[in-house]
Every structure is written in C-alpha cells, then in structure tokens.
Amino acid sequence: MNLKLRGLPRWRKVELAQSLFGLVIISLVISTSIYYYYVPQTEVSKEQSRTLKMVIGSPYSKGIHAVATTVVPIRIWVIDENGDIDKTRNDVIEVVISPSKILELKQSKVNLVQGEVTLEVHAISEDRDSVLLTAVWVSGDSYLEPASILVVYPPMGSGD
C-alpha cells in the first residue's frame, strides 16, 4: 500500500499527519461519549449494599463503653436485612481512629471471617479524650456501608 507521499513537500506531510491525528482524537471523543450514553453505569443500589455495624465491648451492651484497661476490644460485624450476622461475608475492611492521641490500632486493615471480626485498640495515653472509630469497606463480594462510633476513654467513673 503505497500512498505516494515521497513527492509531497514536508509541510504537506505535516498537515496530513495533523489532520489524521485530529480525526483519531475526534473519533475517540465521539465513541467515548456514545459508550457512556448507552452503557448503564453500575451504581450500588440499596438492595446490594449491606450495613456494616460496629460495636465496642459486649454485643449485648446498651451503651458505648470501653473497659478501663490498656486494651479496648472492638467487635465489628455485618448484618443482613433481618438484623442477623451475615456469615457469608469475608470482606476486607479498614478501621480508622480520629484523632489518634489516646488510642491506636496495631493494624488498620482486617478481614471479616464469617461476617465478623474482633480487634484490639491499645491505649497510648492515660488522658481522657473521645475518639471516632470508623470502619470502611475495602474489598469483598459487594459494597458495605461504613459505620462510625464515638468512644470515650477512659470511661467516666474509672477512677480519674
């Protein structure tokens, strides 16, 4: 396939190359816009998402409390539409502490095993303060809604 470009002046070759490049760019823009117009975007629906519920201490406690020790147990689990633990979930979640002046995590990313996990938060200060613990879905079968809980450490009436 010989296009007989050898006899053309240099400026004509440059003009031809620029025209072809412009045609390719315009084609890409048009095809991308057509693609995004006709292909439905995948959004997480309420039916697909599940609630990620975080509880501190005993799951049977009514309030948020932390035992006045150097280790605070954090229990996180996924509940289904009926409020039961979803044993099919083995997702990866990330737990973030903000601000982290009095408590720290040894590891922030944890794996749910059969829908639940317990991790330890360590006290690094004896000062009284409140921190916000947030659990965020990282990966797994489907999206999980994040959950947050406020922890006061050490708890009121712990000898301060």
Backbone hydrogen bonds, N-H to C=O, Kabsch-Sander energy under -0.5 kcal/mol:
donor,donor_aa,acceptor,acceptor_aa,energy
3,L,1,M,-0.6
8,L,5,L,-0.9
12,R,9,P,-0.6
13,K,9,P,-1.7
14,V,10,R,-2.4
15,E,11,W,-2.1
16,L,12,R,-2.2
17,A,13,K,-2.5
18,Q,14,V,-2.6
19,S,15,E,-2.0
20,L,16,L,-2.3
21,F,17,A,-2.5
22,G,18,Q,-2.5
23,L,19,S,-2.2
24,V,20,L,-2.2
25,I,21,F,-2.3
26,I,22,G,-2.6
27,S,23,L,-2.2
28,L,24,V,-2.3
29,V,25,I,-2.4
30,I,26,I,-2.4
31,S,27,S,-2.7
32,T,28,L,-2.3
33,S,29,V,-2.1
34,I,30,I,-2.3
35,Y,31,S,-2.4
36,Y,32,T,-2.4
37,Y,33,S,-1.3
38,Y,34,I,-2.2
39,V,35,Y,-2.6
43,E,41,Q,-0.7
45,S,43,E,-0.7
49,S,45,S,-1.9
50,R,143,Y,-1.1
51,T,79,I,-0.7
52,L,145,E,-1.0
53,K,51,T,-0.7
53,K,77,W,-2.0
55,V,75,R,-2.9
57,G,73,P,-1.4
61,S,58,S,-1.4
65,H,63,G,-0.6
69,T,67,V,-2.6
72,V,121,V,-3.5
74,I,119,L,-3.2
75,R,55,V,-2.2
76,I,117,V,-3.1
77,W,53,K,-2.6
78,V,115,G,-2.5
79,I,51,T,-1.7
80,D,84,D,-2.8
83,G,80,D,-1.7
86,D,78,V,-2.6
87,K,85,I,-1.1
89,R,86,D,-1.4
92,V,139,S,-2.8
93,I,110,V,-2.8
94,E,136,V,-3.0
95,V,108,S,-2.9
96,V,134,T,-2.7
98,S,132,L,-2.0
104,E,122,H,-2.5
106,K,120,E,-0.7
110,V,93,I,-2.7
110,V,108,S,-0.5
112,L,91,D,-3.3
113,V,116,E,-2.6
114,Q,112,L,-0.5
115,G,89,R,-3.0
116,E,113,V,-1.2
117,V,76,I,-2.5
119,L,74,I,-2.7
121,V,72,V,-2.6
122,H,104,E,-2.8
123,A,70,T,-3.1
124,I,102,I,-2.9
125,S,102,I,-1.0
129,D,153,Y,-2.6
131,V,151,V,-2.6
132,L,98,S,-2.7
133,L,131,V,-0.6
133,L,149,I,-2.9
134,T,96,V,-2.4
135,A,147,A,-3.1
136,V,94,E,-2.8
137,W,144,L,-0.6
138,V,92,V,-2.8
139,S,92,V,-1.6
145,E,50,R,-2.8
147,A,135,A,-2.0
149,I,133,L,-2.2
151,V,131,V,-2.9
153,Y,129,D,-2.8
153,Y,151,V,-0.5
158,S,155,P,-1.1
